[in-house]
Amino acid sequence: MMYSHLCHRCLAGAATFALFFLAGCADAGSATGPEATGPEATGPESGSGEPRDLGLPPGSATAAARAINDRGQVAVTANIAGGDRIMPFLYDGGTYRALAPNEKSGSAEVVALNDEGVAAGFVRPAGTNGVLQAALFTGGVVTMLPTGASTVMTSVATGINDAGQVVGWRLFSEGPTFVTTPARRATLWRVGRPEITDLAVGAGSSPESEAANSSAALAVNDVGLAVGFVGLLRTNSMPSRSVVFVGGLTVELTLPADYTIGQATAVNDQGLVAGTVRAPGVQRAVVWVAGRPTILEPPPGYLNSEAHGINEAGDVVGDAIGGPAVRSAVLWRGGTTRILPPIASGADATAADINNRREVVGASGGRPVRWTVSP
């Protein structure tokens, strides 16, 4: 949906989500043209909560579903077989459509998807040593988002809403004022317009966040409320804090008692915010209602949890970590915690997003998966 996310471990690692599920390659043919039909989706669907294998995009070795909109379209990131390229696809009605030209070089990833079918993410051109540029993907056309300054090293789009607002972050080169000059800035773009808005530049509601030199917006809802985090880049002097960017202000979200680190990763149109908080040795999914946090505990037998997506009903999806499986997909709904089964017994699974039809997407066993949960 328009509520997107990048978990902390992936943001710190150049914004590459679900590499665990995209690892490995195998020989296969290449997709030709902007549209290619992949294998038929297999498995249960009618509200059972069992996984449905969406099949692999043509020419790919592994793949992960990253976002789903209310039309049921799914944004998928695929590891192209026979190389180290990662490319984006749109799954729609059993058909995969390439979201970027198959140029045999460079990579691209999608992170978010709005109800118009426009995906947001980034491109990594070949030969650029890992430099990323924020981009939009629609109908096989890639539109680079402006960087706004020659000192921008990398930019990533992480969320898009139906009003054409795109959020993410830009990373600036280091300079003599690195400690006081924001190095990573939460950013707002508008589709079809050249202006760029810095959502947080050393601004916050506490002395600590006033000193922050790093910020990122990770999601935006349809009324323009963006969420993310502020912190200090490359230092342990200040943990990251979950924040809301609204009306030119950066407002911290209250952390649960004894937790010191937080990141807000998803937001719905009612202003409910989902994210992840941490304390020494502990990580928990959390939902903020009217700014007040409620911890979403992992299922019994798991050590930790993290939240990735939320819908208008307040259903939250994410992962449970460190239990019977290394990682399991989880749905938190109405005070209950439910493990979404993997594609095969013993396989790991991750839940990335949920729409208002209670369709959940993610990955299991290196394949894109959809779970449909009954109302």
ROROLO-216932 format. One record per residue (C-alpha): residue in one letter; x, y, z. Coordinates in steps of 0.2 Angstrom, whole numbers, plus 2048, in hexadecimal, padded with zeros to 3 digits. Layout:
<fibas>
+--------+-----+-----+-----+
: residu :   X :   Y :   Z :
+--------+-----+-----+-----+
:      A :   X :   Y :   Z :
...
+--------+-----+-----+-----+
</fibas>
This chain:
<fibas>
+--------+-----+-----+-----+
: residu :   X :   Y :   Z :
+--------+-----+-----+-----+
:      M : 800 : 800 : 800 :
:      M : 805 : 812 : 802 :
:      Y : 80C : 80E : 813 :
:      S : 81D : 808 : 810 :
:      H : 82C : 804 : 81A :
:      L : 83F : 7FF : 81B :
:      C : 844 : 7F7 : 82B :
:      H : 853 : 7FD : 834 :
:      R : 85F : 7F0 : 830 :
:      C : 85C : 7F2 : 81D :
:      L : 85C : 805 : 81E :
:      A : 86D : 804 : 826 :
:      G : 873 : 7F8 : 818 :
:      A : 86F : 804 : 809 :
:      A : 85C : 801 : 80A :
:      T : 85C : 7EF : 804 :
:      F : 84D : 7E6 : 80B :
:      A : 84B : 7D3 : 80C :
:      L : 85C : 7CF : 805 :
:      F : 85B : 7BF : 810 :
:      F : 84C : 7BA : 804 :
:      L : 855 : 7C0 : 7F4 :
:      A : 865 : 7B6 : 7F7 :
:      G : 86A : 7A9 : 7EB :
:      C : 86A : 7A8 : 7D8 :
:      A : 865 : 79B : 7CB :
:      D : 866 : 79B : 7B8 :
:      A : 856 : 7A0 : 7AF :
:      G : 850 : 7AA : 7A0 :
:      S : 84E : 7BD : 7A0 :
:      A : 83D : 7C6 : 79F :
:      T : 83B : 7CE : 78E :
:      G : 831 : 7DE : 78D :
:      P : 827 : 7E8 : 79A :
:      E : 81B : 7D9 : 79D :
:      A : 81E : 7C7 : 7A1 :
:      T : 812 : 7BA : 7A8 :
:      G : 81A : 7B0 : 7B6 :
:      P : 814 : 79F : 7BE :
:      E : 803 : 79E : 7C4 :
:      A : 801 : 7A3 : 7D6 :
:      T : 7FE : 793 : 7E0 :
:      G : 7F7 : 78F : 7F1 :
:      P : 7E8 : 794 : 7FC :
:      E : 7E0 : 7A5 : 7FA :
:      S : 7CE : 7A7 : 801 :
:      G : 7D2 : 7AF : 812 :
:      S : 7DA : 7A0 : 819 :
:      G : 7EA : 7A9 : 81E :
:      E : 7F4 : 79B : 815 :
:      P : 802 : 7A1 : 80A :
:      R : 800 : 7A3 : 7F7 :
:      D : 80F : 7A2 : 7EC :
:      L : 80F : 7B0 : 7DF :
:      G : 81C : 7A8 : 7D5 :
:      L : 82D : 7AF : 7D0 :
:      P : 82E : 7BD : 7C3 :
:      P : 835 : 7B7 : 7B3 :
:      G : 848 : 7B6 : 7B3 :
:      S : 84A : 7B7 : 7C6 :
:      A : 851 : 7AB : 7D2 :
:      T : 849 : 7B2 : 7E2 :
:      A : 83D : 7C0 : 7E6 :
:      A : 833 : 7C9 : 7F4 :
:      A : 823 : 7D2 : 7F4 :
:      R : 826 : 7E3 : 7FB :
:      A : 815 : 7EC : 7FB :
:      I : 803 : 7EA : 7F6 :
:      N : 7F5 : 7F7 : 7F2 :
:      D : 7E3 : 7F6 : 7F4 :
:      R : 7E1 : 7F0 : 7E2 :
:      G : 7EB : 7E1 : 7E6 :
:      Q : 7FA : 7E6 : 7DC :
:      V : 80A : 7E0 : 7E4 :
:      A : 81B : 7E8 : 7E2 :
:      V : 829 : 7DB : 7E1 :
:      T : 83B : 7DC : 7E2 :
:      A : 844 : 7CD : 7D9 :
:      N : 856 : 7C7 : 7D8 :
:      I : 85A : 7C4 : 7C6 :
:      A : 861 : 7B3 : 7C3 :
:      G : 874 : 7B1 : 7BD :
:      G : 87A : 7C2 : 7C5 :
:      D : 878 : 7CE : 7D3 :
:      R : 86B : 7D9 : 7CC :
:      I : 85B : 7DD : 7D5 :
:      M : 84C : 7E3 : 7CB :
:      P : 83A : 7E9 : 7CF :
:      F : 829 : 7E1 : 7C8 :
:      L : 817 : 7E4 : 7CB :
:      Y : 80C : 7D5 : 7CE :
:      D : 7FA : 7D8 : 7C8 :
:      G : 7ED : 7CB : 7C5 :
:      G : 7F9 : 7BC : 7C3 :
:      T : 805 : 7C6 : 7B7 :
:      Y : 816 : 7CE : 7BA :
:      R : 81A : 7DE : 7B2 :
:      A : 82C : 7E4 : 7B2 :
:      L : 82D : 7F6 : 7BB :
:      A : 83E : 7FA : 7B3 :
:      P : 846 : 7F7 : 7A3 :
:      N : 850 : 7E7 : 7A2 :
:      E : 860 : 7EF : 79D :
:      K : 86C : 7E1 : 7A3 :
:      S : 875 : 7ED : 7AF :
:      G : 871 : 7F6 : 7BF :
:      S : 864 : 7F2 : 7CB :
:      A : 853 : 7F9 : 7D2 :
:      E : 848 : 7F6 : 7E1 :
:      V : 836 : 7FA : 7E5 :
:      V : 832 : 7FE : 7F7 :
:      A : 820 : 805 : 7F7 :
:      L : 811 : 805 : 7EC :
:      N : 801 : 811 : 7EB :
:      D : 7F0 : 80D : 7E5 :
:      E : 7F4 : 814 : 7D3 :
:      G : 801 : 807 : 7D1 :
:      V : 810 : 813 : 7D2 :
:      A : 81E : 80B : 7DC :
:      A : 82C : 814 : 7E5 :
:      G : 83D : 80E : 7E8 :
:      F : 84F : 811 : 7E1 :
:      V : 85A : 80D : 7D3 :
:      R : 86C : 807 : 7D5 :
:      P : 875 : 80B : 7C4 :
:      A : 883 : 7FF : 7BE :
:      G : 894 : 805 : 7C2 :
:      T : 88F : 811 : 7D0 :
:      N : 896 : 808 : 7DF :
:      G : 886 : 806 : 7E8 :
:      V : 87F : 818 : 7E5 :
:      L : 86C : 818 : 7E6 :
:      Q : 860 : 824 : 7DE :
:      A : 84E : 826 : 7E3 :
:      A : 842 : 822 : 7D5 :
:      L : 830 : 81E : 7D1 :
:      F : 82A : 80F : 7C6 :
:      T : 81A : 80E : 7BC :
:      G : 816 : 806 : 7AC :
:      G : 828 : 801 : 7A8 :
:      V : 82E : 813 : 7A9 :
:      V : 83A : 818 : 7B7 :
:      T : 83A : 82A : 7BD :
:      M : 849 : 830 : 7C7 :
:      L : 844 : 83B : 7D5 :
:      P : 84F : 84B : 7D7 :
:      T : 85D : 84C : 7E3 :
:      G : 85D : 85E : 7E5 :
:      A : 870 : 860 : 7E9 :
:      S : 880 : 85B : 7E2 :
:      T : 886 : 855 : 7F3 :
:      V : 878 : 847 : 7F4 :
:      M : 881 : 836 : 7F3 :
:      T : 872 : 82B : 7F4 :
:      S : 85F : 82D : 7F4 :
:      V : 851 : 820 : 7F8 :
:      A : 83E : 821 : 7F6 :
:      T : 835 : 817 : 804 :
:      G : 823 : 81C : 803 :
:      I : 816 : 823 : 7F7 :
:      N : 804 : 828 : 7FA :
:      D : 7F5 : 82A : 7EE :
:      A : 7F7 : 83D : 7EE :
:      G : 808 : 83B : 7E5 :
:      Q : 813 : 83F : 7F4 :
:      V : 823 : 835 : 7F5 :
:      V : 82E : 833 : 805 :
:      G : 83F : 82C : 808 :
:      W : 850 : 833 : 80C :
:      R : 860 : 83B : 804 :
:      L : 872 : 837 : 80A :
:      F : 87E : 846 : 809 :
:      S : 890 : 845 : 807 :
:      E : 89B : 848 : 817 :
:      G : 8A3 : 858 : 819 :
:      P : 8AC : 862 : 827 :
:      T : 89B : 866 : 830 :
:      F : 896 : 853 : 82F :
:      V : 891 : 853 : 841 :
:      T : 885 : 862 : 840 :
:      T : 880 : 861 : 82E :
:      P : 872 : 854 : 82B :
:      A : 87A : 846 : 821 :
:      R : 86A : 83C : 81E :
:      R : 85A : 846 : 81C :
:      A : 848 : 841 : 81C :
:      T : 841 : 847 : 80B :
:      L : 831 : 84A : 803 :
:      W : 82E : 84A : 7F0 :
:      R : 81E : 84E : 7E6 :
:      V : 81B : 844 : 7D6 :
:      G : 81E : 84F : 7C7 :
:      R : 825 : 85E : 7D0 :
:      P : 837 : 862 : 7D2 :
:      E : 837 : 869 : 7E4 :
:      I : 83E : 85F : 7F2 :
:      T : 839 : 861 : 805 :
:      D : 845 : 85D : 813 :
:      L : 839 : 856 : 820 :
:      A : 845 : 857 : 82F :
:      V : 856 : 860 : 830 :
:      G : 85C : 85F : 842 :
:      A : 84A : 862 : 848 :
:      G : 841 : 858 : 855 :
:      S : 837 : 859 : 865 :
:      S : 846 : 856 : 871 :
:      P : 858 : 85C : 873 :
:      E : 85E : 84B : 86D :
:      S : 855 : 84C : 85D :
:      E : 859 : 85E : 85A :
:      A : 86B : 859 : 859 :
:      A : 866 : 84B : 84C :
:      N : 870 : 84B : 83C :
:      S : 867 : 83C : 834 :
:      S : 855 : 83A : 830 :
:      A : 84A : 82F : 824 :
:      A : 838 : 82F : 820 :
:      L : 832 : 81D : 81D :
:      A : 820 : 81E : 819 :
:      V : 812 : 82B : 815 :
:      N : 7FF : 829 : 816 :
:      D : 7F2 : 831 : 80B :
:      V : 7F0 : 841 : 815 :
:      G : 803 : 844 : 814 :
:      L : 808 : 83E : 825 :
:      A : 81A : 837 : 824 :
:      V : 823 : 82C : 831 :
:      G : 835 : 827 : 833 :
:      F : 843 : 82A : 83F :
:      V : 850 : 837 : 844 :
:      G : 861 : 833 : 84B :
:      L : 874 : 835 : 84A :
:      L : 87D : 82D : 83B :
:      R : 88C : 823 : 83F :
:      T : 88C : 826 : 852 :
:      N : 885 : 81D : 861 :
:      S : 882 : 82D : 86B :
:      M : 870 : 82E : 866 :
:      P : 864 : 820 : 862 :
:      S : 858 : 822 : 854 :
:      R : 846 : 829 : 859 :
:      S : 836 : 825 : 851 :
:      V : 82E : 835 : 84A :
:      V : 81F : 83C : 841 :
:      F : 823 : 84A : 834 :
:      V : 814 : 855 : 833 :
:      G : 812 : 868 : 82E :
:      G : 824 : 86B : 82E :
:      L : 827 : 864 : 83F :
:      T : 82F : 854 : 845 :
:      V : 826 : 84C : 854 :
:      E : 82D : 83E : 85E :
:      L : 822 : 82F : 862 :
:      T : 823 : 829 : 874 :
:      L : 82D : 81A : 876 :
:      P : 827 : 80C : 882 :
:      A : 82F : 80C : 893 :
:      D : 841 : 805 : 893 :
:      Y : 843 : 806 : 880 :
:      T : 84F : 812 : 878 :
:      I : 84F : 810 : 866 :
:      G : 840 : 811 : 85A :
:      Q : 83C : 812 : 848 :
:      A : 82A : 816 : 840 :
:      T : 828 : 80B : 831 :
:      A : 816 : 80D : 82B :
:      V : 807 : 818 : 82E :
:      N : 7F4 : 817 : 829 :
:      D : 7E8 : 825 : 824 :
:      Q : 7E2 : 826 : 836 :
:      G : 7F3 : 82A : 83D :
:      L : 7F6 : 819 : 845 :
:      V : 809 : 816 : 843 :
:      A : 812 : 805 : 844 :
:      G : 825 : 802 : 847 :
:      T : 832 : 7FA : 851 :
:      V : 83A : 7FF : 861 :
:      R : 84A : 7F8 : 869 :
:      A : 852 : 7F6 : 87A :
:      P : 862 : 7ED : 87E :
:      G : 85F : 7DB : 878 :
:      V : 84D : 7DE : 874 :
:      Q : 843 : 7E3 : 865 :
:      R : 831 : 7E5 : 863 :
:      A : 824 : 7EA : 857 :
:      V : 819 : 7F9 : 85D :
:      V : 80A : 802 : 858 :
:      W : 807 : 814 : 85D :
:      V : 7F5 : 81A : 85F :
:      A : 7F3 : 82D : 862 :
:      G : 805 : 82D : 866 :
:      R : 804 : 81F : 873 :
:      P : 80E : 80F : 870 :
:      T : 808 : 7FE : 872 :
:      I : 815 : 7F0 : 871 :
:      L : 810 : 7E1 : 865 :
:      E : 818 : 7D2 : 86C :
:      P : 81F : 7C4 : 862 :
:      P : 817 : 7B3 : 862 :
:      P : 81B : 7A7 : 870 :
:      G : 82D : 79F : 86C :
:      Y : 833 : 7AF : 863 :
:      L : 840 : 7BB : 86A :
:      N : 83C : 7CB : 860 :
:      S : 82F : 7D3 : 855 :
:      E : 82F : 7E2 : 848 :
:      A : 821 : 7EA : 83F :
:      H : 821 : 7EE : 82C :
:      G : 80F : 7F3 : 827 :
:      I : 7FE : 7F9 : 82D :
:      N : 7ED : 7FB : 825 :
:      E : 7DE : 805 : 828 :
:      A : 7D7 : 7F9 : 834 :
:      G : 7E6 : 7FA : 83F :
:      D : 7EC : 7E8 : 83A :
:      V : 7FF : 7E8 : 83B :
:      V : 80B : 7DC : 832 :
:      G : 81D : 7D8 : 835 :
:      D : 829 : 7CB : 83B :
:      A : 82D : 7C0 : 84A :
:      I : 83F : 7BC : 84C :
:      G : 849 : 7AF : 855 :
:      G : 83E : 7A1 : 858 :
:      P : 839 : 790 : 850 :
:      A : 83D : 799 : 840 :
:      V : 84A : 7A6 : 83E :
:      R : 83D : 7B2 : 837 :
:      S : 82A : 7B0 : 836 :
:      A : 81D : 7BB : 82F :
:      V : 810 : 7C2 : 83C :
:      L : 7FF : 7CB : 83C :
:      W : 7FA : 7D5 : 84B :
:      R : 7E8 : 7D8 : 84B :
:      G : 7DB : 7DD : 859 :
:      G : 7E7 : 7D8 : 867 :
:      T : 7EB : 7C7 : 85F :
:      T : 7FC : 7C1 : 858 :
:      R : 7FB : 7B5 : 849 :
:      I : 80A : 7AD : 840 :
:      L : 807 : 7AC : 82D :
:      P : 80D : 79B : 827 :
:      P : 81C : 79A : 81C :
:      I : 81C : 793 : 80A :
:      A : 823 : 783 : 810 :
:      S : 825 : 77B : 821 :
:      G : 835 : 781 : 829 :
:      A : 837 : 790 : 81D :
:      D : 83A : 7A2 : 824 :
:      A : 82D : 7AF : 81F :
:      T : 82B : 7C2 : 820 :
:      A : 81C : 7CD : 81F :
:      A : 81F : 7DE : 816 :
:      D : 80E : 7E6 : 814 :
:      I : 7FB : 7E4 : 816 :
:      N : 7ED : 7ED : 80C :
:      N : 7DB : 7F1 : 811 :
:      R : 7D5 : 7E0 : 80A :
:      R : 7E0 : 7D8 : 817 :
:      E : 7EC : 7D1 : 80A :
:      V : 7FD : 7CF : 811 :
:      V : 80D : 7CE : 806 :
:      G : 81E : 7C9 : 809 :
:      A : 82A : 7BB : 806 :
:      S : 82E : 7A9 : 80B :
:      G : 83B : 79D : 804 :
:      G : 841 : 7AA : 7F8 :
:      R : 830 : 7AC : 7F0 :
:      P : 823 : 7BA : 7F0 :
:      V : 814 : 7B5 : 7FB :
:      R : 803 : 7BC : 7FE :
:      W : 7F8 : 7B7 : 80D :
:      T : 7E5 : 7BC : 80D :
:      V : 7DE : 7BD : 81F :
:      S : 7CB : 7BC : 822 :
:      P : 7C2 : 7CB : 829 :
+--------+-----+-----+-----+
</fibas>
